[in-house]
Amino acid sequence: MKEQHLSAAELAGLAGLPTTERGVRKRAVAGAWPSRARSAAGGGREYPLSCLPAETQTALAARALGRTSRGEEVEGESVDN
């Protein structure tokens, strides 16, 4: 299975990361995160989930399950939908 990659815009504001795209890019450079060129319009870089802080990975997993990082259901989203 291919690993998912996310852009700085998609990562900004998630738990464990800066709130701005620029902040995420600076953190990625400082942490020497691996990246690949983004193929969508506008270019930029994308970062694999495996290089993100554990707190961010947990938040992304919770979001995928329709839950907050504290286990609460996200309004309008449910795993039963």
C-alpha positions as CSV (number, residue, x, y, z in Angstrom):
1,M,0.0,0.0,0.0
2,K,1.3,3.4,-0.9
3,E,2.0,5.9,1.9
4,Q,-0.2,8.9,2.1
5,H,1.5,12.3,1.7
6,L,0.1,15.7,2.8
7,S,0.9,19.3,1.9
8,A,1.8,22.0,4.3
9,A,-1.6,23.5,3.8
10,E,-3.3,20.3,4.8
11,L,-1.0,19.9,7.9
12,A,-1.2,23.5,9.2
13,G,-3.1,23.7,12.5
14,L,-3.1,20.0,13.3
15,A,-2.1,18.9,16.7
16,G,1.7,19.1,17.2
17,L,2.3,21.4,14.2
18,P,2.4,25.2,13.6
19,T,-0.8,26.9,12.5
20,T,0.5,28.3,9.3
21,E,1.8,26.7,6.1
22,R,5.0,28.7,6.4
23,G,5.5,27.4,9.9
24,V,4.9,23.8,8.8
25,R,7.5,24.2,5.9
26,K,10.0,25.7,8.4
27,R,9.5,22.7,10.8
28,A,9.9,20.3,7.8
29,V,13.2,21.9,6.8
30,A,14.5,22.1,10.4
31,G,13.5,18.4,11.0
32,A,14.9,17.3,7.6
33,W,11.5,15.6,6.8
34,P,11.6,13.6,3.5
35,S,9.3,15.1,0.9
36,R,8.2,14.8,-2.7
37,A,7.2,17.4,-5.3
38,R,3.5,18.0,-5.3
39,S,1.9,17.2,-8.7
40,A,-1.2,19.4,-8.2
41,A,-1.5,23.0,-9.4
42,G,0.6,25.3,-7.4
43,G,3.4,22.9,-6.9
44,G,5.0,22.7,-3.5
45,R,6.1,19.8,-1.4
46,E,4.2,16.9,0.3
47,Y,5.3,15.1,3.4
48,P,4.7,11.4,4.3
49,L,2.7,10.6,7.4
50,S,5.6,8.6,8.8
51,C,7.8,11.7,9.2
52,L,5.1,13.6,11.2
53,P,5.2,14.0,15.0
54,A,3.3,11.2,16.8
55,E,0.8,13.7,18.1
56,T,0.0,14.8,14.5
57,Q,-0.3,11.2,13.3
58,T,-2.7,10.4,16.2
59,A,-4.9,13.5,15.3
60,L,-5.0,12.4,11.6
61,A,-6.0,8.9,12.5
62,A,-8.7,10.2,14.8
63,R,-10.0,12.5,12.1
64,A,-10.1,9.6,9.7
65,L,-12.3,7.8,12.2
66,G,-14.5,10.8,12.6
67,R,-13.3,11.5,16.1
68,T,-11.3,14.3,17.8
69,S,-8.0,13.4,19.3
70,R,-9.8,13.0,22.7
71,G,-12.1,10.4,21.2
72,E,-15.2,12.6,20.9
73,E,-17.3,12.4,17.7
74,V,-16.7,15.1,15.2
75,E,-19.9,17.0,14.6
76,G,-21.5,16.0,11.3
77,E,-19.2,13.0,10.9
78,S,-19.7,9.5,12.2
79,V,-18.1,6.2,11.6
80,D,-21.6,4.9,11.0
81,N,-22.2,7.2,7.9
